[in-house]
Amino acid sequence: MSQGEYIAPEKIENVFGLSNVIYQSMIYGDSLRSCVVAIIVPDMGKVKRFARDNGMDTENLKAVMESKEFKKFIMDDIATLAKENKLSGLEKPRDIFITDDTFSVENNLITPTYKLKRNIAREYFSKQIDEMYSKLAY
């Protein structure tokens, strides 16, 4: 990070893996920035349940995932996980991008042993990562 701190993204992703809402995650920290951001793939069953419980269209899950309410729901889950697992302030993402585009061998984002191909994933989600950082005030 720009403060000279090292962040271990795998550690944070493992914590997020404890969530019953988050299916997959990728933490990204730019060495020129003071915070991390995250790409989140939610459990689609949980998205549908959230939509139903909040009076949203259960047929248009993309719209649910793009809603402010669902983003807050995920951010609240992340905050709870971070507190329970004693993540530092620098390890908590300041912004997230929620997608239904799962990380798979087919889209070349993970290896056959299910390890994230971080450099390829960074390139794959570069537009979203750049947009998250551009929204954050420094």
N, C-alpha and C positions, 0 to 999 in steps of 0.2 A: 504494500500500500504506500501511498505518498508519504505517510508518517514514518516509514521504515519498518513497519510491522509486517510480519509474514502471516498470511492467512492460509490455513490448510483446507481447501474446498471440500476434499473428501470427508473430513471430519464433520463439517456442517451438513453435507448431503446425507451422511449416515444418521445424523440427528433428525433431519427432515424425513428420513425413511421410517421413523417411528410413528409418523402421523398416519391416521386412518383416512385422511383426506388427500394427502399428496401421494401420487403414484410414483413419479420420478421428479428429480430436480437436478439443476446444474447451477452451481454458484460461480460467479465470475467476478474477479477483482482486477481492475486495471492498476498497474503500478503508478500511474500518474494521477489516480483518483484516491479520495479518502474514504471510500465506502465500497461495499460489494452489492451486486444486484443478482437476481436469480431468475432462471427460467423454470417454471413450474408446470408439470403435467399432472392434473388432478385425477383422482379416481372418478371415472365417468358415472358410476353408480351414485357416488356422493354428490356429484353435480346435479344429477336428476332429482335426488332426494331434496337437495337445497332448493331447487326450482319449485318442487311440489310444496315444500314447507313454507315457501315465501311467496306463493301465489304467482309464480312465473311460468312461462310457457315451457313445458317439459319436452316439447318437440324441437325447440330451438336452443339446444344446449350451448351453442357457440355464443349466442346473445347473453345467456346466463353467465358464461365464463368472462365475457367482456364487461359485465355490469360492475358498478362500483360496490354494490352490496356483496357480491361474491369475492371480489378482490379483498375487501375488508375482512370477510370471513377467513380467507386464506392467511392474510397478514396477522390476524388475531391468533390463528393456529400456530403460525411461525413464532409469534411472540411468546406464547405459552411453552412451546417446545424449547425455545432459546433459554427461557427462565429456568425451566425444569432441568435443563442440561448444562446450565451455567456457561452459556456462550457469552463472549465479551461483546461490547457494543459494536466493535468493528466486524464481528462475525455475523451480525444480523443484517440481512439485505435491506437497503433503504427503499428499493422498488423491486417489483416482480412483474414478469410477463407470463401470463397464463395461456397455455396452448393445449390442444388435444392431439398434437403431433408427437406421438410417443417416440422415445429413443429406441431404435431397433437396429438390428444387423442390416436389414433391407435398406434403410435410409442412411446407413454407414455411420451412425452416431455412436454405436457401441460395438465392441468386439464380440466374437462368438462366446467369450467367457463373461459377457455382460459388464465390461468395464467401459466407462465413458471415454470416447475419443475427444478429449477436451479441445484440441486445436481445430478439429473438423466441426465440432459443435459450436465453437466460437464463431467460425466462419458462417455456418448454417444460420445462426441466430444473430449475425452481426448487426442487421438493421434494427432489431428489437433491442439489443444491448445498447447500441448507440443512441436510440431514442430514449431509453431509460436514463442514461447518463446526461443527455441534453436537457431533460426535464428537471434534474436535480440542481439546486442552487449551491454554488460554492463560494 
